[in-house]
Amino acid sequence: MAGMTLAYMSVPDAYGVVESGVYRAKTLDVHNLPFLLHLQIRTVVYLSPEPLATAVTDFLNTNKIKLIHLGVGVWMPPASWKPINEELIKDALEIVLDVTTHPVLVMCLAGIHATGTVVGCLRRLQEWNLTPILEEYRRYAKSNARYANEQFMELFDEDLVTLPEHLPEWFIDQRRMMEEEEAEFAEQLRQEQASELGAQLQGGMFTKGETTNEVQAIAETEKPKVVLSNGADTPGYKKYYYSSSSPLTTENRSYKRKIIGKV
């Protein structure tokens, strides 16, 4: 190791890994620039309207790192309770979800509010529950958390986002696993309800005019009002995960199109 020198690197404030190839941080300082090379950053998405330091922009240009300064065009919505413009969040999400921009760094002046809102809305697209979304936001914001930002994340319209052609693998895999678990859960509920109705039929709880086929039709069409039974083979988190009676679920949402596959 004699004769070797190590480059000094300073990690930006509010730095974090959002997903593979997606990072977040506070606005870069000159001391943070070598860290960008360590991450092999290809794109920097800057959400604040304030200009970056000349040394930072020169470094990005020299190292062929693309700077997308979204904060210049749009920021505060006109006459609205919303703390940030929806167009800003929409544009940022479409960049983050385009794998051709990766590795990408999302940053704002404090690294908390605008950046945290973008990450929270990304989690909405990933179908995260609202509780962990807010927990992640507050973990970075700490005592500076803003209720308006949290409300924006909860009410954000996911259909505003046009999904890019080249989605990252982690996004596709997460949505596919979610769909598979939902299908498995729905099939288990259907079988349990059909078994329960069959037992009621054998116990004489139905009139003679109700045939087995009619009972099966009821099982196919009626939605269960109770979550999974407390069976030993059922993981605990699945008992409530897709149930509207769960203490952690928000209102039901329907997507206008499937995300998996060709967009």
C-alpha positions in Angstrom: 0.0 0.0 0.0 3.1 2.3 0.2 3.0 5.1 -2.2 -0.8 4.9 -2.8 -3.1 7.9 -2.3 -6.8 7.6 -1.7 -9.1 10.3 -3.2 -11.1 12.2 -0.6 -14.8 11.6 -0.9 -17.6 13.2 1.1 -21.0 11.7 1.0 -23.8 14.3 0.4 -26.1 15.2 3.3 -29.5 13.4 3.2 -28.0 10.7 1.0 -29.8 7.4 0.5 -30.4 4.5 -1.9 -34.0 4.5 -3.1 -33.7 1.5 -5.4 -30.9 -0.1 -7.4 -29.5 2.7 -9.6 -31.6 5.4 -8.0 -30.2 7.7 -5.3 -31.3 10.7 -3.3 -29.4 13.6 -1.6 -29.3 17.2 -0.7 -27.9 19.7 -3.2 -24.3 18.8 -4.0 -21.3 20.6 -2.6 -17.9 20.8 -4.2 -16.6 18.2 -1.7 -19.3 15.7 -2.8 -18.4 15.6 -6.5 -15.9 12.7 -6.3 -18.6 10.6 -4.7 -20.7 11.0 -8.0 -17.9 9.3 -9.9 -17.8 6.5 -7.3 -21.6 5.9 -7.9 -21.0 6.2 -11.7 -23.9 8.7 -11.8 -25.2 9.2 -15.4 -28.1 11.7 -14.6 -28.7 14.3 -11.9 -32.3 15.5 -11.5 -32.4 18.8 -9.6 -35.8 19.8 -8.2 -35.1 23.2 -6.7 -35.4 26.5 -8.6 -32.1 27.9 -7.2 -29.1 27.6 -9.6 -26.2 25.2 -8.8 -22.7 26.4 -8.0 -20.6 26.9 -11.1 -18.0 24.4 -9.9 -20.8 21.8 -9.7 -22.1 22.4 -13.2 -18.6 22.5 -14.6 -17.8 19.1 -13.0 -21.0 17.6 -14.4 -20.2 18.9 -17.9 -16.6 17.7 -17.7 -17.6 14.2 -16.7 -20.5 14.0 -19.1 -23.1 13.7 -16.4 -26.5 15.0 -17.6 -28.1 17.6 -15.5 -31.9 17.9 -15.7 -32.9 21.1 -13.8 -36.7 20.6 -13.4 -37.0 23.2 -10.8 -36.3 26.0 -13.3 -39.5 25.4 -15.2 -42.2 24.6 -12.6 -42.2 24.7 -8.8 -45.1 26.1 -6.8 -48.7 25.5 -8.2 -50.8 28.7 -8.6 -53.3 29.3 -5.8 -53.4 25.8 -4.4 -52.9 24.0 -1.1 -50.4 21.7 -2.8 -46.8 22.4 -1.7 -45.3 21.4 -5.0 -46.4 21.3 -8.7 -47.7 18.0 -9.9 -45.9 18.5 -13.2 -42.6 18.6 -11.4 -43.3 15.3 -9.6 -44.7 13.7 -12.8 -41.6 14.7 -14.9 -39.2 13.5 -12.1 -40.9 10.1 -11.8 -40.9 9.5 -15.6 -37.1 10.2 -15.5 -36.5 8.0 -12.5 -38.5 5.1 -14.0 -36.5 5.3 -17.3 -33.7 2.8 -16.9 -31.7 4.5 -19.6 -31.1 7.4 -17.2 -29.6 5.2 -14.5 -27.7 5.5 -12.3 -29.7 8.7 -11.4 -29.4 11.1 -8.5 -32.5 13.0 -7.3 -31.8 16.1 -5.2 -33.2 19.4 -4.0 -32.0 22.2 -1.8 -32.6 20.5 1.5 -32.8 16.9 0.2 -36.0 16.5 2.2 -39.2 18.0 0.9 -39.2 17.9 -2.9 -37.0 14.9 -3.0 -38.9 13.1 -0.3 -42.2 13.9 -2.1 -40.8 12.4 -5.4 -39.7 9.3 -3.5 -43.1 9.0 -1.7 -45.0 9.2 -5.0 -42.6 6.6 -6.5 -43.6 4.3 -3.6 -47.2 4.9 -4.5 -46.5 3.6 -8.0 -44.8 0.6 -6.4 -48.1 0.1 -4.4 -46.5 0.6 -1.0 -48.8 1.1 1.9 -49.2 4.7 3.1 -47.7 3.9 6.5 -44.2 3.0 5.3 -44.3 5.8 2.8 -44.7 8.4 5.5 -42.2 6.6 7.8 -39.6 6.8 5.0 -40.3 10.5 4.5 -40.2 11.3 8.2 -37.0 9.4 8.6 -35.2 11.9 6.4 -37.3 15.0 7.3 -37.2 14.4 11.1 -38.6 17.4 12.9 -38.9 19.3 9.6 -41.6 17.0 8.2 -44.5 18.9 6.6 -48.1 17.7 6.7 -48.8 19.2 3.3 -46.1 17.0 1.7 -47.6 13.9 3.3 -51.1 14.8 2.2 -49.7 15.4 -1.3 -48.2 11.9 -1.4 -51.4 10.3 -0.2 -53.6 12.1 -2.7 -51.2 12.0 -5.7 -52.9 10.8 -8.9 -50.7 7.9 -10.2 -52.4 8.0 -13.6 -50.7 11.3 -14.3 -47.4 9.4 -14.8 -46.7 8.0 -18.3 -44.6 5.0 -17.8 -41.5 4.9 -20.0 -40.7 2.2 -22.5 -37.7 0.9 -20.6 -38.7 0.2 -17.0 -36.2 -0.9 -14.4 -36.2 -4.6 -13.5 -36.9 -3.9 -9.8 -40.1 -2.1 -10.7 -41.3 -4.8 -13.1 -40.4 -7.6 -10.6 -42.1 -5.9 -7.7 -45.3 -5.4 -9.7 -45.2 -9.0 -11.0 -44.8 -10.4 -7.4 -47.6 -8.2 -6.2 -49.9 -9.5 -8.9 -49.0 -13.1 -8.2 -49.6 -12.7 -4.5 -52.9 -11.0 -5.1 -54.0 -13.9 -7.4 -52.9 -16.5 -4.9 -54.7 -14.7 -2.1 -57.9 -14.4 -4.1 -57.8 -18.1 -5.1 -57.3 -19.1 -1.4 -60.2 -17.0 -0.3 -62.4 -18.4 -3.1 -61.6 -22.0 -2.0 -62.2 -21.3 1.6 -65.6 -19.7 1.0 -66.6 -22.5 -1.4 -65.6 -25.0 1.3 -67.6 -23.1 4.0 -70.7 -23.0 1.7 -70.4 -26.7 1.0 -70.4 -27.4 4.7 -73.5 -25.3 5.2 -75.2 -27.2 2.3 -74.4 -30.5 3.9 -75.7 -29.2 7.2 -79.1 -28.4 5.7 -78.8 -24.6 5.9 -80.1 -24.3 2.3 -83.5 -25.2 0.8 -84.0 -28.1 -1.5 -84.3 -25.8 -4.5 -80.7 -24.5 -4.1 -78.5 -26.9 -6.0 -74.8 -27.4 -5.6 -74.2 -25.4 -8.8 -76.2 -22.4 -7.3 -74.1 -22.5 -4.1 -70.9 -22.6 -6.2 -72.2 -19.6 -8.1 -72.7 -17.7 -4.9 -69.1 -18.6 -3.8 -67.8 -17.2 -7.1 -69.7 -13.9 -7.0 -69.9 -12.9 -3.4 -67.0 -11.0 -1.9 -65.8 -12.3 1.4 -66.4 -10.0 4.3 -63.8 -11.6 6.6 -60.1 -12.0 6.0 -58.2 -15.3 6.0 -58.9 -17.7 8.8 -56.2 -18.2 11.4 -54.8 -21.3 9.7 -51.3 -22.5 10.7 -50.2 -22.5 7.0 -51.2 -18.8 6.4 -48.4 -16.3 6.9 -49.4 -13.6 9.3 -48.9 -10.7 6.9 -51.2 -12.3 4.3 -54.1 -12.3 6.7 -54.6 -8.6 6.3 -52.4 -7.5 3.5 -55.1 -7.4 0.8 -58.1 -6.8 3.0 -60.0 -3.6 3.2 -60.4 -4.1 6.9 -56.6 -3.9 7.4 -55.5 -1.1 9.8 -52.8 -0.1 7.3 -54.5 0.0 4.0 -55.8 3.2 2.3 -58.8 3.3 0.0 -58.9 0.8 -2.9 -57.4 2.0 -6.1 -57.8 0.7 -9.6 -55.3 1.2 -12.4 -56.4 2.1 -15.9 -53.8 -0.2 -17.5 -51.5 -3.0 -16.6 -47.9 -2.1 -16.0 -46.3 -5.5 -16.6 -45.5 -6.2 -20.2 -45.6 -3.8 -23.2 -46.6 -0.3 -22.2 
